[in-house]
Amino acid sequence: MIEVKHLIKSFDGRTVINDISTVFETGKTNLIIGRSGSGKTILLKNVIGLMTPDSGDIIFDGRNILKMNKRETLILRREMGLLFQGSALFDSMTVLENVMFPLDMFSGKSVRERRKRAISCLERVDLSGTYDLYPSEISGGMMKRAAIARAIALQPKYLFCDEPNSGLDPKTALIIDDLIHGITKEYGMTTLVNTHDMNSVMNIGENIVFIKEGMCVWNGTKEQVISSGNKALEEFIFASDLLRKAKELEKEIQQKDINDEKSNTE
């Protein structure tokens, strides 16, 4: 579990994270959603430790990252897996070498053990047979899966994903969503996904944090998001034609149920 308490971050006198308090739950896919410029990426960077907030607390299972010494911070970083927006694979390395990279850097295991672990991760994301290929030789969806394999190589407690579906077609995006969700359950990780993809919200949004103008204005689940009653959230999600039609259909069904009930009583 990751707890964020009264987080504030400003740049040049402009507050971009304004007193955010929320909880990201263990074993669940926690989604941070909001429009471009809402502050969701800045929030994620502060949680990861790439930025330092002006004030507040960020607590990883009882450990405050803002009060750690260098050794404690290094230990925590080894418990984190990162999935970057552009996959960020090394062009000069094969797929297998890319997945082995964090193991080479931070693991004391033998080469044979590191290779075995990397192959296991690639098999988990259905990339058997790609070991000797280079990133330029595989598709965008395969690159994302290779990046996920690399992110879980060290068996992290926390997985951070920045726009994991960026640049992918809808079918491949669903595959990536399901993979992230499945791995979260399998490893019992605390997973944070920074996204504006409403398909991801409705597919894997077990805990959703909606950010607007640097503030957390709504928190809930995918089951609650359609009928939240929060005006700002509805303006955001119903910008999607699909969800707007789903909302209209829900209203029609509700009205039909009301009419049917009236007919039965009459």
C-alpha positions as CSV (number, residue, x, y, z in Angstrom):
1,M,0.0,0.0,0.0
2,I,1.1,3.5,-0.8
3,E,-0.3,6.4,1.1
4,V,-0.1,10.0,-0.1
5,K,-0.8,12.6,2.6
6,H,-1.3,16.3,1.9
7,L,1.1,16.4,-1.0
8,I,1.9,19.9,-2.4
9,K,4.2,20.7,-5.3
10,S,4.8,24.0,-7.0
11,F,6.9,25.3,-9.9
12,D,7.8,29.0,-10.1
13,G,5.0,29.9,-7.7
14,R,2.3,27.9,-9.5
15,T,0.9,25.0,-7.5
16,V,0.5,21.9,-9.7
17,I,-0.2,19.4,-6.9
18,N,-2.6,20.9,-4.4
19,D,-3.0,19.1,-1.0
20,I,-3.6,15.6,-2.5
21,S,-4.3,12.8,0.0
22,T,-5.1,9.3,-1.3
23,V,-4.3,5.6,-0.9
24,F,-3.1,3.2,-3.6
25,E,-4.1,-0.3,-2.5
26,T,-2.0,-3.5,-2.6
27,G,-3.0,-6.2,-5.1
28,K,-5.1,-3.8,-7.1
29,T,-4.6,-1.8,-10.3
30,N,-4.8,1.8,-9.1
31,L,-5.4,4.3,-11.9
32,I,-4.6,8.0,-11.9
33,I,-6.8,9.7,-14.5
34,G,-7.3,13.3,-15.6
35,R,-6.9,15.7,-18.6
36,S,-3.5,16.7,-19.9
37,G,-2.0,19.2,-17.5
38,S,-4.1,18.1,-14.6
39,G,-1.1,17.1,-12.6
40,K,-1.4,13.3,-12.8
41,T,2.1,12.9,-14.2
42,I,3.7,15.2,-11.6
43,L,1.9,13.2,-8.9
44,L,3.3,9.9,-10.2
45,K,6.8,11.4,-10.4
46,N,6.6,12.5,-6.8
47,V,5.4,9.1,-5.7
48,I,8.2,7.4,-7.5
49,G,10.8,9.8,-6.1
50,L,11.8,11.4,-9.4
51,M,10.6,14.7,-7.8
52,T,10.5,16.0,-4.3
53,P,7.3,17.6,-3.1
54,D,7.3,20.9,-1.2
55,S,5.4,19.3,1.6
56,G,3.4,16.2,2.6
57,D,4.2,12.5,3.0
58,I,4.6,9.5,0.7
59,I,4.5,6.2,2.7
60,F,5.3,2.8,1.2
61,D,3.9,0.2,3.6
62,G,4.8,2.2,6.6
63,R,8.1,3.7,5.2
64,N,8.1,7.4,4.4
65,I,10.2,7.8,1.3
66,L,10.8,11.5,2.1
67,K,12.5,10.6,5.4
68,M,14.7,7.8,4.2
69,N,18.5,7.9,4.1
70,K,20.4,6.9,0.9
71,R,20.6,3.2,1.8
72,E,16.9,3.0,2.6
73,T,16.0,4.8,-0.6
74,L,18.2,2.4,-2.6
75,I,16.5,-0.6,-1.1
76,L,13.0,0.9,-1.9
77,R,14.0,1.6,-5.5
78,R,14.9,-2.1,-6.0
79,E,11.3,-2.9,-5.0
80,M,10.0,-0.7,-7.8
81,G,9.2,-1.7,-11.4
82,L,8.8,1.0,-14.0
83,L,7.0,0.8,-17.3
84,F,7.8,3.9,-19.3
85,Q,5.4,5.5,-21.9
86,G,7.7,4.7,-24.8
87,S,8.8,1.4,-23.5
88,A,12.4,2.7,-23.3
89,L,14.1,-0.5,-24.4
90,F,17.8,-0.2,-25.4
91,D,18.1,-0.4,-29.2
92,S,21.5,-2.0,-29.0
93,M,20.4,-4.8,-26.8
94,T,18.3,-7.9,-27.7
95,V,15.0,-8.4,-26.0
96,L,16.5,-10.9,-23.6
97,E,19.4,-8.6,-22.8
98,N,16.9,-5.7,-22.1
99,V,15.1,-7.9,-19.6
100,M,18.3,-9.0,-18.0
101,F,19.5,-5.4,-17.6
102,P,18.0,-4.7,-14.1
103,L,19.2,-8.2,-13.0
104,D,22.7,-7.4,-14.2
105,M,22.6,-4.1,-12.4
106,F,21.0,-5.0,-9.1
107,S,21.0,-8.8,-8.7
108,G,23.8,-10.9,-7.2
109,K,22.7,-14.0,-9.1
110,S,24.9,-15.9,-11.6
111,V,24.6,-15.3,-15.3
112,R,22.7,-18.6,-15.7
113,E,20.2,-17.6,-12.9
114,R,19.7,-14.1,-14.4
115,R,19.1,-15.6,-17.9
116,K,16.6,-18.1,-16.4
117,R,14.7,-15.4,-14.6
118,A,14.6,-13.1,-17.7
119,I,13.3,-16.0,-19.9
120,S,10.7,-16.8,-17.3
121,C,9.5,-13.1,-17.4
122,L,9.4,-13.2,-21.2
123,E,7.4,-16.4,-21.2
124,R,5.0,-14.8,-18.7
125,V,4.2,-12.0,-21.2
126,D,4.0,-14.4,-24.1
127,L,7.2,-13.5,-25.8
128,S,8.9,-16.8,-26.2
129,G,11.1,-17.0,-29.3
130,T,11.9,-13.3,-29.3
131,Y,15.0,-13.5,-27.1
132,D,17.6,-12.8,-29.8
133,L,15.5,-10.1,-31.6
134,Y,16.2,-6.4,-31.3
135,P,13.5,-3.8,-30.4
136,S,13.5,-2.6,-34.0
137,E,12.5,-6.1,-35.1
138,I,9.3,-6.4,-33.0
139,S,5.9,-4.6,-32.9
140,G,4.9,-1.8,-30.6
141,G,2.7,-4.2,-28.6
142,M,5.6,-6.6,-28.2
143,M,7.9,-3.8,-27.1
144,K,5.4,-3.0,-24.4
145,R,5.3,-6.6,-23.3
146,A,9.1,-6.8,-23.2
147,A,9.1,-3.6,-21.1
148,I,6.7,-5.2,-18.7
149,A,8.9,-8.3,-18.5
150,R,11.8,-6.0,-17.7
151,A,9.8,-4.2,-15.1
152,I,8.9,-7.4,-13.2
153,A,12.4,-9.0,-13.5
154,L,13.4,-8.1,-9.9
155,Q,10.0,-9.2,-8.6
156,P,8.9,-5.7,-7.4
157,K,6.4,-4.9,-4.7
158,Y,5.4,-1.7,-6.6
159,L,4.7,-1.3,-10.3
160,F,4.4,2.1,-11.9
161,C,3.1,2.5,-15.5
162,D,3.1,5.8,-17.4
163,E,0.5,5.7,-20.2
164,P,1.1,2.0,-21.0
165,N,-1.4,2.1,-23.9
166,S,0.1,5.1,-25.6
167,G,0.4,4.5,-29.4
168,L,-1.3,1.1,-29.3
169,D,-4.4,0.0,-31.2
170,P,-7.5,-0.8,-29.1
171,K,-7.1,-4.6,-29.3
172,T,-3.4,-4.5,-28.3
173,A,-4.2,-2.0,-25.5
174,L,-6.7,-4.4,-24.0
175,I,-4.0,-7.1,-24.0
176,I,-1.6,-4.8,-22.2
177,D,-4.3,-3.9,-19.7
178,D,-5.1,-7.5,-19.0
179,L,-1.4,-8.3,-18.6
180,I,-0.8,-5.5,-16.1
181,H,-3.9,-6.5,-14.2
182,G,-3.0,-10.2,-14.2
183,I,0.6,-9.6,-13.1
184,T,-0.7,-7.3,-10.3
185,K,-2.8,-10.1,-8.9
186,E,-0.2,-12.8,-9.5
187,Y,2.6,-11.0,-7.6
188,G,0.4,-9.1,-5.1
189,M,1.9,-5.8,-6.2
190,T,0.7,-2.2,-5.6
191,T,0.3,-1.0,-9.2
192,L,-0.2,2.6,-10.2
193,V,-1.2,3.3,-13.8
194,N,-1.2,6.9,-15.1
195,T,-3.7,7.0,-18.0
196,H,-6.3,9.0,-19.9
197,D,-7.6,5.9,-21.7
198,M,-11.2,5.3,-20.7
199,N,-11.1,1.8,-22.0
200,S,-8.4,1.1,-19.3
201,V,-10.6,2.8,-16.7
202,M,-13.6,0.5,-17.5
203,N,-11.4,-2.6,-17.9
204,I,-9.0,-2.6,-15.0
205,G,-10.0,0.4,-12.8
206,E,-10.2,-1.2,-9.4
207,N,-9.2,2.0,-7.6
208,I,-9.5,5.2,-9.6
209,V,-8.1,8.6,-8.5
210,F,-9.4,11.5,-10.6
211,I,-7.1,14.6,-10.7
212,K,-8.3,18.0,-11.8
213,E,-6.2,21.2,-11.6
214,G,-3.8,19.5,-9.2
215,M,-6.5,18.3,-6.8
216,C,-8.0,14.9,-6.1
217,V,-11.7,15.5,-6.8
218,W,-13.0,11.9,-6.9
219,N,-11.9,8.4,-5.8
220,G,-13.8,5.2,-6.6
221,T,-14.0,2.1,-8.7
222,K,-14.9,1.3,-12.3
223,E,-18.4,0.2,-11.2
224,Q,-18.9,3.7,-9.6
225,V,-17.4,5.8,-12.3
226,I,-20.3,5.9,-14.7
227,S,-22.8,7.1,-12.0
228,S,-20.5,9.1,-9.8
229,G,-22.6,12.2,-9.8
230,N,-19.3,14.2,-9.9
231,K,-19.7,16.9,-12.5
232,A,-16.0,17.3,-13.2
233,L,-15.5,13.5,-13.6
234,E,-18.6,13.2,-15.9
235,E,-17.3,16.0,-18.1
236,F,-14.1,14.1,-18.4
237,I,-15.3,10.6,-19.0
238,F,-18.3,11.5,-21.2
239,A,-16.0,13.2,-23.7
240,S,-15.9,9.6,-25.0
241,D,-18.7,8.8,-27.4
242,L,-18.8,5.2,-26.2
243,L,-19.3,6.1,-22.6
244,R,-21.8,8.9,-23.4
245,K,-23.9,6.3,-25.3
246,A,-23.5,3.9,-22.4
247,K,-24.8,6.5,-20.0
248,E,-27.8,7.3,-22.3
249,L,-28.6,3.6,-22.6
250,E,-28.4,3.3,-18.8
251,K,-30.9,6.1,-18.4
252,E,-33.2,4.5,-21.0
253,I,-33.1,1.2,-19.2
254,Q,-33.8,2.9,-15.9
255,Q,-36.8,4.8,-17.4
256,K,-38.1,1.6,-19.0
257,D,-37.9,-0.2,-15.6
258,I,-39.9,2.7,-14.0
259,N,-42.5,2.6,-16.8
260,D,-42.9,-1.2,-16.5
261,E,-43.3,-0.9,-12.7
262,K,-46.0,1.7,-13.1
263,S,-47.8,-0.5,-15.7
264,N,-47.7,-3.5,-13.4
265,T,-49.2,-1.5,-10.5
266,E,-52.0,-0.1,-12.7
